[in-house]
Amino acid sequence: MKTKDITRVYNLPQKRLDNFLRGMTRDEITYGIFADVNVLDTAVPGIVEEFRQMIQSEDAEFQQQQQQELEKRRDMSGILITSGFNFDGFKVVKYSGYISGDDAIQVDRGQQGFFTSATNVGEALMNNLSTIRRNALQELKEQAYALGCNAIIGVDFDYLTLDPETVSASGGTLYMPYVFGVTANGNAVIIEKDI
């Protein structure tokens, strides 16, 4: 029986069934010249049951991963951040150490000429600055979460600007894109309500 017939009769997703069967080397399964898959009629119910079990297992695993991701996002949204070294009404009960998060962008220089204009580097940087700073903070939170912490103290930002130049094959100067980076630094801690 062809997989398109199996999927019609048993109401199954054909592409997933084809992928499932392609990984098998069994006498009941044959592969046609045009990548079609055929299953011996007597083996169809058993293979359909195996496939359904595999789908249930994958779906359960996917739901578990989704639940874990949801819990992680909830926990990370509760991580407190300050540039100071304490939070009013809380006390630091554990210091887990220095952490940092980074992000960077490249800004093309553009070419000045008749039909093109030079890149407005300042405008391009300002358009991306909040994004790269937010990404660096997110990475900082990821590291604090991995350490089991619920707060980050002493947060500051370091900025990096690169104006790379190199010698081209012809001996001239080759101007590479500008690179702007930001690093968020802080100390991961565990805080508790002050009683």
Phi and psi restraints in degrees (value plus and minus 20) as a CYANA .aco file:
   2 LYS   PHI     -93.5   -53.5
   2 LYS   PSI     131.8   171.8
   3 THR   PHI     -84.0   -44.0
   3 THR   PSI     -50.8   -10.8
   4 LYS   PHI     -83.9   -43.9
   4 LYS   PSI     -53.4   -13.4
   5 ASP   PHI     -94.0   -54.0
   5 ASP   PSI     -59.0   -19.0
   6 ILE   PHI     -82.1   -42.1
   6 ILE   PSI     -65.5   -25.5
   7 THR   PHI     -86.3   -46.3
   7 THR   PSI     -52.8   -12.8
   8 ARG   PHI     -89.7   -49.7
   8 ARG   PSI     -67.1   -27.1
   9 VAL   PHI     -87.8   -47.8
   9 VAL   PSI     -62.9   -22.9
  10 TYR   PHI    -119.3   -79.3
  10 TYR   PSI     -16.1    23.9
  11 ASN   PHI      35.3    75.3
  11 ASN   PSI      40.2    80.2
  12 LEU   PHI    -140.8  -100.8
  12 LEU   PSI     136.1   176.1
  13 PRO   PHI     -95.3   -55.3
  13 PRO   PSI     100.0   140.0
  14 GLN   PHI     -85.9   -45.9
  14 GLN   PSI     -63.7   -23.7
  15 LYS   PHI     -81.5   -41.5
  15 LYS   PSI     -63.3   -23.3
  16 ARG   PHI     -85.7   -45.7
  16 ARG   PSI     -58.2   -18.2
  17 LEU   PHI     -85.8   -45.8
  17 LEU   PSI     -63.8   -23.8
  18 ASP   PHI     -78.7   -38.7
  18 ASP   PSI     -65.3   -25.3
  19 ASN   PHI     -84.0   -44.0
  19 ASN   PSI     -58.9   -18.9
  20 PHE   PHI     -82.1   -42.1
  20 PHE   PSI     -64.7   -24.7
  21 LEU   PHI     -93.8   -53.8
  21 LEU   PSI     -51.5   -11.5
  22 ARG   PHI     -83.4   -43.4
  22 ARG   PSI     -43.4    -3.4
  23 GLY   PHI    -103.3   -63.3
  23 GLY   PSI     -21.4    18.6
  24 MET   PHI    -123.0   -83.0
  24 MET   PSI     125.5   165.5
  25 THR   PHI    -142.8  -102.8
  25 THR   PSI      67.5   107.5
  26 ARG   PHI    -151.7  -111.7
  26 ARG   PSI     132.5   172.5
  27 ASP   PHI     -83.8   -43.8
  27 ASP   PSI     -48.1    -8.1
  28 GLU   PHI     -96.1   -56.1
  28 GLU   PSI     -28.7    11.3
  29 ILE   PHI    -136.1   -96.1
  29 ILE   PSI     111.0   151.0
  30 THR   PHI    -147.0  -107.0
  30 THR   PSI     133.9   173.9
  31 TYR   PHI    -136.7   -96.7
  31 TYR   PSI     108.9   148.9
  32 GLY   PHI    -103.5   -63.5
  32 GLY   PSI     153.7   193.7
  33 ILE   PHI     -84.9   -44.9
  33 ILE   PSI     -54.3   -14.3
  34 PHE   PHI    -119.6   -79.6
  34 PHE   PSI      14.4    54.4
  35 ALA   PHI      47.1    87.1
  35 ALA   PSI      -5.3    34.7
  36 ASP   PHI    -102.8   -62.8
  36 ASP   PSI     132.0   172.0
  37 VAL   PHI    -135.6   -95.6
  37 VAL   PSI     114.2   154.2
  38 ASN   PHI    -140.8  -100.8
  38 ASN   PSI     120.8   160.8
  39 VAL   PHI    -141.5  -101.5
  39 VAL   PSI     114.3   154.3
  40 LEU   PHI     -77.0   -37.0
  40 LEU   PSI     112.4   152.4
  41 ASP   PHI     -72.5   -32.5
  41 ASP   PSI     -60.7   -20.7
  42 THR   PHI     -89.8   -49.8
  42 THR   PSI     -40.5    -0.5
  43 ALA   PHI    -112.1   -72.1
  43 ALA   PSI     -30.5     9.5
  44 VAL   PHI     -77.2   -37.2
  44 VAL   PSI     -72.2   -32.2
  45 PRO   PHI     -77.2   -37.2
  45 PRO   PSI     -61.3   -21.3
  46 GLY   PHI     -85.8   -45.8
  46 GLY   PSI     -62.0   -22.0
  47 ILE   PHI     -88.7   -48.7
  47 ILE   PSI     -58.8   -18.8
  48 VAL   PHI     -81.6   -41.6
  48 VAL   PSI     -61.4   -21.4
  49 GLU   PHI     -84.4   -44.4
  49 GLU   PSI     -63.5   -23.5
  50 GLU   PHI     -79.7   -39.7
  50 GLU   PSI     -63.3   -23.3
  51 PHE   PHI     -84.1   -44.1
  51 PHE   PSI     -63.6   -23.6
  52 ARG   PHI     -84.1   -44.1
  52 ARG   PSI     -58.3   -18.3
  53 GLN   PHI     -84.4   -44.4
  53 GLN   PSI     -61.2   -21.2
  54 MET   PHI     -83.4   -43.4
  54 MET   PSI     -62.3   -22.3
  55 ILE   PHI     -83.0   -43.0
  55 ILE   PSI     -65.7   -25.7
  56 GLN   PHI     -80.5   -40.5
  56 GLN   PSI     -61.9   -21.9
  57 SER   PHI     -84.1   -44.1
  57 SER   PSI     -66.2   -26.2
  58 GLU   PHI     -84.7   -44.7
  58 GLU   PSI     -61.5   -21.5
  59 ASP   PHI     -85.1   -45.1
  59 ASP   PSI     -60.7   -20.7
  60 ALA   PHI     -84.3   -44.3
  60 ALA   PSI     -61.8   -21.8
  61 GLU   PHI     -84.4   -44.4
  61 GLU   PSI     -61.3   -21.3
  62 PHE   PHI     -83.1   -43.1
  62 PHE   PSI     -64.8   -24.8
  63 GLN   PHI     -83.4   -43.4
  63 GLN   PSI     -58.0   -18.0
  64 GLN   PHI     -84.8   -44.8
  64 GLN   PSI     -62.4   -22.4
  65 GLN   PHI     -83.7   -43.7
  65 GLN   PSI     -60.0   -20.0
  66 GLN   PHI     -83.2   -43.2
  66 GLN   PSI     -62.9   -22.9
  67 GLN   PHI     -83.7   -43.7
  67 GLN   PSI     -63.0   -23.0
  68 GLN   PHI     -83.9   -43.9
  68 GLN   PSI     -60.5   -20.5
  69 GLU   PHI     -84.7   -44.7
  69 GLU   PSI     -60.8   -20.8
  70 LEU   PHI     -82.4   -42.4
  70 LEU   PSI     -65.4   -25.4
  71 GLU   PHI     -83.4   -43.4
  71 GLU   PSI     -59.9   -19.9
  72 LYS   PHI     -84.1   -44.1
  72 LYS   PSI     -65.0   -25.0
  73 ARG   PHI     -81.3   -41.3
  73 ARG   PSI     -61.3   -21.3
  74 ARG   PHI     -83.3   -43.3
  74 ARG   PSI     -66.8   -26.8
  75 ASP   PHI     -83.3   -43.3
  75 ASP   PSI     -61.8   -21.8
  76 MET   PHI     -88.4   -48.4
  76 MET   PSI     -52.3   -12.3
  77 SER   PHI     -88.2   -48.2
  77 SER   PSI     -41.2    -1.2
  78 GLY   PHI    -107.9   -67.9
  78 GLY   PSI     -24.0    16.0
  79 ILE   PHI     -91.1   -51.1
  79 ILE   PSI     102.9   142.9
  80 LEU   PHI    -107.6   -67.6
  80 LEU   PSI     124.5   164.5
  81 ILE   PHI    -151.3  -111.3
  81 ILE   PSI     115.9   155.9
  82 THR   PHI    -165.9  -125.9
  82 THR   PSI     131.6   171.6
  83 SER   PHI    -102.8   -62.8
  83 SER   PSI     -33.7     6.3
  84 GLY   PHI    -103.4   -63.4
  84 GLY   PSI    -186.0  -146.0
  85 PHE   PHI    -141.9  -101.9
  85 PHE   PSI      -4.3    35.7
  86 ASN   PHI    -181.0  -141.0
  86 ASN   PSI     149.9   189.9
  87 PHE   PHI    -144.7  -104.7
  87 PHE   PSI     113.7   153.7
  88 ASP   PHI     -79.6   -39.6
  88 ASP   PSI     110.8   150.8
  89 GLY   PHI      64.8   104.8
  89 GLY   PSI     -16.5    23.5
  90 PHE   PHI    -149.4  -109.4
  90 PHE   PSI     136.7   176.7
  91 LYS   PHI    -146.8  -106.8
  91 LYS   PSI     126.2   166.2
  92 VAL   PHI     -99.5   -59.5
  92 VAL   PSI     103.3   143.3
  93 VAL   PHI    -126.8   -86.8
  93 VAL   PSI     -35.3     4.7
  94 LYS   PHI    -175.1  -135.1
  94 LYS   PSI     113.5   153.5
  95 TYR   PHI    -122.0   -82.0
  95 TYR   PSI     103.9   143.9
  96 SER   PHI    -123.4   -83.4
  96 SER   PSI     -24.9    15.1
  97 GLY   PHI      94.2   134.2
  97 GLY   PSI     154.7   194.7
  98 TYR   PHI     -93.7   -53.7
  98 TYR   PSI     115.7   155.7
  99 ILE   PHI    -155.1  -115.1
  99 ILE   PSI     141.3   181.3
 100 SER   PHI    -169.2  -129.2
 100 SER   PSI     135.1   175.1
 101 GLY   PHI    -153.3  -113.3
 101 GLY   PSI     122.8   162.8
 102 ASP   PHI    -149.4  -109.4
 102 ASP   PSI     135.4   175.4
 103 ASP   PHI    -177.9  -137.9
 103 ASP   PSI     137.6   177.6
 104 ALA   PHI    -170.5  -130.5
 104 ALA   PSI     138.9   178.9
 105 ILE   PHI    -153.7  -113.7
 105 ILE   PSI     139.5   179.5
 106 GLN   PHI    -134.5   -94.5
 106 GLN   PSI     118.6   158.6
 107 VAL   PHI    -141.1  -101.1
 107 VAL   PSI      98.4   138.4
 108 ASP   PHI     -84.6   -44.6
 108 ASP   PSI     125.7   165.7
 109 ARG   PHI     -94.3   -54.3
 109 ARG   PSI     -51.1   -11.1
 110 GLY   PHI      53.3    93.3
 110 GLY   PSI     150.4   190.4
 111 GLN   PHI    -143.8  -103.8
 111 GLN   PSI     120.3   160.3
 112 GLN   PHI    -113.7   -73.7
 112 GLN   PSI     109.0   149.0
 113 GLY   PHI    -191.0  -151.0
 113 GLY   PSI    -185.5  -145.5
 114 PHE   PHI     -86.3   -46.3
 114 PHE   PSI     -61.5   -21.5
 115 PHE   PHI    -129.8   -89.8
 115 PHE   PSI     -19.8    20.2
 116 THR   PHI    -150.7  -110.7
 116 THR   PSI     144.2   184.2
 117 SER   PHI    -147.5  -107.5
 117 SER   PSI     135.5   175.5
 118 ALA   PHI     -88.2   -48.2
 118 ALA   PSI     129.5   169.5
 119 THR   PHI     -88.6   -48.6
 119 THR   PSI     115.6   155.6
 120 ASN   PHI    -102.1   -62.1
 120 ASN   PSI      72.6   112.6
 121 VAL   PHI     -82.5   -42.5
 121 VAL   PSI     -62.9   -22.9
 122 GLY   PHI     -80.5   -40.5
 122 GLY   PSI     -64.9   -24.9
 123 GLU   PHI     -85.8   -45.8
 123 GLU   PSI     -62.1   -22.1
 124 ALA   PHI     -83.1   -43.1
 124 ALA   PSI     -59.9   -19.9
 125 LEU   PHI     -85.5   -45.5
 125 LEU   PSI     -67.9   -27.9
 126 MET   PHI     -83.3   -43.3
 126 MET   PSI     -54.4   -14.4
 127 ASN   PHI     -86.4   -46.4
 127 ASN   PSI     -46.4    -6.4
 128 ASN   PHI    -127.8   -87.8
 128 ASN   PSI     -30.4     9.6
 129 LEU   PHI     -80.8   -40.8
 129 LEU   PSI     -67.0   -27.0
 130 SER   PHI     -85.8   -45.8
 130 SER   PSI     -53.2   -13.2
 131 THR   PHI     -86.0   -46.0
 131 THR   PSI     -67.8   -27.8
 132 ILE   PHI     -90.3   -50.3
 132 ILE   PSI     -51.8   -11.8
 133 ARG   PHI     -87.8   -47.8
 133 ARG   PSI     -62.1   -22.1
 134 ARG   PHI     -82.8   -42.8
 134 ARG   PSI     -61.7   -21.7
 135 ASN   PHI     -84.2   -44.2
 135 ASN   PSI     -58.1   -18.1
 136 ALA   PHI     -86.2   -46.2
 136 ALA   PSI     -60.5   -20.5
 137 LEU   PHI     -85.2   -45.2
 137 LEU   PSI     -58.7   -18.7
 138 GLN   PHI     -82.8   -42.8
 138 GLN   PSI     -62.1   -22.1
 139 GLU   PHI     -84.8   -44.8
 139 GLU   PSI     -56.8   -16.8
 140 LEU   PHI     -81.7   -41.7
 140 LEU   PSI     -63.9   -23.9
 141 LYS   PHI     -84.2   -44.2
 141 LYS   PSI     -59.2   -19.2
 142 GLU   PHI     -78.3   -38.3
 142 GLU   PSI     -63.4   -23.4
 143 GLN   PHI     -87.6   -47.6
 143 GLN   PSI     -60.0   -20.0
 144 ALA   PHI     -84.0   -44.0
 144 ALA   PSI     -61.3   -21.3
 145 TYR   PHI     -82.4   -42.4
 145 TYR   PSI     -62.5   -22.5
 146 ALA   PHI     -83.0   -43.0
 146 ALA   PSI     -47.5    -7.5
 147 LEU   PHI    -107.6   -67.6
 147 LEU   PSI     -21.7    18.3
 148 GLY   PHI      59.0    99.0
 148 GLY   PSI       2.3    42.3
 149 CYS   PHI    -116.4   -76.4
 149 CYS   PSI     138.1   178.1
 150 ASN   PHI    -139.2   -99.2
 150 ASN   PSI     -11.3    28.7
 151 ALA   PHI    -177.3  -137.3
 151 ALA   PSI     139.4   179.4
 152 ILE   PHI    -153.1  -113.1
 152 ILE   PSI     106.7   146.7
 153 ILE   PHI    -134.7   -94.7
 153 ILE   PSI     141.6   181.6
 154 GLY   PHI      45.6    85.6
 154 GLY   PSI      13.5    53.5
 155 VAL   PHI     -94.4   -54.4
 155 VAL   PSI     111.2   151.2
 156 ASP   PHI    -162.7  -122.7
 156 ASP   PSI     149.5   189.5
 157 PHE   PHI    -140.3  -100.3
 157 PHE   PSI     120.4   160.4
 158 ASP   PHI    -136.8   -96.8
 158 ASP   PSI     119.6   159.6
 159 TYR   PHI    -136.7   -96.7
 159 TYR   PSI     124.6   164.6
 160 LEU   PHI    -151.0  -111.0
 160 LEU   PSI     113.7   153.7
 161 THR   PHI    -147.2  -107.2
 161 THR   PSI     108.0   148.0
 162 LEU   PHI    -137.8   -97.8
 162 LEU   PSI     113.5   153.5
 163 ASP   PHI    -138.8   -98.8
 163 ASP   PSI      51.7    91.7
 164 PRO   PHI     -89.2   -49.2
 164 PRO   PSI     115.2   155.2
 165 GLU   PHI    -152.7  -112.7
 165 GLU   PSI     130.3   170.3
 166 THR   PHI    -169.1  -129.1
 166 THR   PSI     145.8   185.8
 167 VAL   PHI    -106.2   -66.2
 167 VAL   PSI     110.3   150.3
 168 SER   PHI    -101.2   -61.2
 168 SER   PSI     150.5   190.5
 169 ALA   PHI     -80.6   -40.6
 169 ALA   PSI     -49.1    -9.1
 170 SER   PHI    -107.2   -67.2
 170 SER   PSI     -17.7    22.3
 171 GLY   PHI      74.1   114.1
 171 GLY   PSI     -25.7    14.3
 172 GLY   PHI    -103.8   -63.8
 172 GLY   PSI    -196.9  -156.9
 173 THR   PHI    -116.1   -76.1
 173 THR   PSI     110.9   150.9
 174 LEU   PHI    -128.0   -88.0
 174 LEU   PSI      98.7   138.7
 175 TYR   PHI    -114.5   -74.5
 175 TYR   PSI      96.2   136.2
 176 MET   PHI    -104.9   -64.9
 176 MET   PSI     148.4   188.4
 177 PRO   PHI     -81.8   -41.8
 177 PRO   PSI     131.6   171.6
 178 TYR   PHI     -87.9   -47.9
 178 TYR   PSI     126.3   166.3
 179 VAL   PHI    -143.4  -103.4
 179 VAL   PSI     108.0   148.0
 180 PHE   PHI    -140.7  -100.7
 180 PHE   PSI     108.7   148.7
 181 GLY   PHI    -149.3  -109.3
 181 GLY   PSI     138.1   178.1
 182 VAL   PHI    -158.0  -118.0
 182 VAL   PSI     120.8   160.8
 183 THR   PHI    -143.5  -103.5
 183 THR   PSI     107.5   147.5
 184 ALA   PHI    -119.5   -79.5
 184 ALA   PSI     107.5   147.5
 185 ASN   PHI    -138.9   -98.9
 185 ASN   PSI     130.2   170.2
 186 GLY   PHI    -195.5  -155.5
 186 GLY   PSI    -195.7  -155.7
 187 ASN   PHI    -138.5   -98.5
 187 ASN   PSI     103.7   143.7
 188 ALA   PHI     -99.0   -59.0
 188 ALA   PSI     110.2   150.2
 189 VAL   PHI    -159.6  -119.6
 189 VAL   PSI     144.3   184.3
 190 ILE   PHI    -130.9   -90.9
 190 ILE   PSI     108.0   148.0
 191 ILE   PHI    -138.2   -98.2
 191 ILE   PSI     133.5   173.5
 192 GLU   PHI    -154.7  -114.7
 192 GLU   PSI     134.2   174.2
 193 LYS   PHI     -78.2   -38.2
 193 LYS   PSI     115.7   155.7
 194 ASP   PHI     -99.4   -59.4
 194 ASP   PSI     108.0   148.0
